[in-house]
Structure formats: structure tokens, C-alpha cells
Amino acid sequence: QQNIIACPDRFRTIKKPRQAGMTTAFAIEALIDALTYDNYVICIISPTKRQSDRMMRYIKKSFRNINFP
């Protein structure tokens, strides 16, 4: 997961098993980008609204767990 988040490539192809924590990794990556860059827009695109809602829940959960100084 750390290697995926640290990868600077714009597009990535990932071979992974189910339940590998990639939704969490991508949610954290989206949150990091949103907090790091000014005027940054993140679009969550999934085949279903249910999947997009799930990703948004992961992003919100990650944001709540940040300890700002």
C-alpha cells in the first residue's frame, strides 16, 4: 500500500487479491493530495454509486483520524 501511494505515475496497473486494503490506500492517497495541493479536485468514479459512497466513507474516516497540530 505504501508503494502504491508513493508511486509518482499518473496511471498505475495493480494486480492484487481481494481484501488487500487498496480502497483504504486510495482513500488516503486522495486525502493526501486534497490536503497538499491548492485548488485540487478529486473525482470518485466507480461503476456504482454504492462503490463511490464506500470510497467517500473511507476518505472521511481517514480525515477524522488525522491529528492536526
C-alpha positions as MATLAB code, in Angstrom:
seq = 'QQNIIACPDRFRTIKKPRQAGMTTAFAIEALIDALTYDNYVICIISPTKRQSDRMMRYIKKSFRNINFP';
ca = [
       0.000    0.000    0.000;
       2.823    2.412    0.823;
       4.461    1.731   -2.543;
       1.183    2.449   -4.345;
       0.707    5.767   -2.534;
       4.354    6.759   -3.099;
       4.264    5.941   -6.821;
       4.532    9.201   -8.806;
       2.986    7.769  -12.002;
      -0.290    9.244  -13.146;
      -1.711    5.856  -14.155;
      -0.999    2.577  -12.407;
      -1.919   -1.009  -13.131;
      -2.171   -3.073   -9.988;
      -2.544   -6.819   -9.644;
      -3.957   -7.552   -6.206;
      -6.137  -10.017   -4.360;
      -9.484   -9.152   -2.824;
      -9.493   -7.651    0.664;
      -5.949   -6.262    0.245;
      -6.773   -2.827    1.658;
      -6.483   -0.946   -1.621;
      -9.676    1.050   -1.058;
      -8.131    2.392    2.129;
      -4.836    3.106    0.353;
      -6.549    5.014   -2.454;
      -8.721    6.922    0.014;
      -5.620    8.007    1.943;
      -3.877    8.960   -1.295;
      -6.852   11.096   -2.379;
      -6.943   12.779    1.021;
      -3.196   13.491    0.964;
      -3.485   15.052   -2.494;
      -6.503   17.141   -1.491;
      -4.701   18.493    1.584;
      -1.369   19.032   -0.191;
      -2.359   20.867   -3.377;
      -4.301   24.129   -3.680;
      -7.450   24.056   -5.826;
      -7.211   20.289   -6.183;
     -10.334   18.425   -7.267;
     -10.820   14.736   -6.603;
     -13.410   12.843   -8.622;
     -14.539    9.492   -7.284;
     -15.679    7.429  -10.236;
     -16.964    3.899   -9.789;
     -19.251    1.558  -11.674;
     -21.915    2.039   -8.999;
     -22.938    4.781   -6.578;
     -22.552    2.263   -3.758;
     -18.836    1.891   -4.540;
     -18.346    5.671   -4.730;
     -20.162    6.092   -1.408;
     -17.911    3.472    0.158;
     -14.788    5.289   -1.044;
     -16.128    8.562    0.349;
     -16.702    6.898    3.723;
     -13.060    5.752    3.736;
     -11.862    9.269    2.879;
     -13.986   10.813    5.648;
     -12.803    8.203    8.151;
      -9.161    8.896    7.254;
      -9.727   12.648    7.611;
     -11.280   12.217   11.061;
      -8.229   10.212   12.177;
      -5.749   12.971   11.325;
      -4.297   14.714   14.375;
      -3.789   18.320   13.316;
      -1.312   20.280   15.481;
];
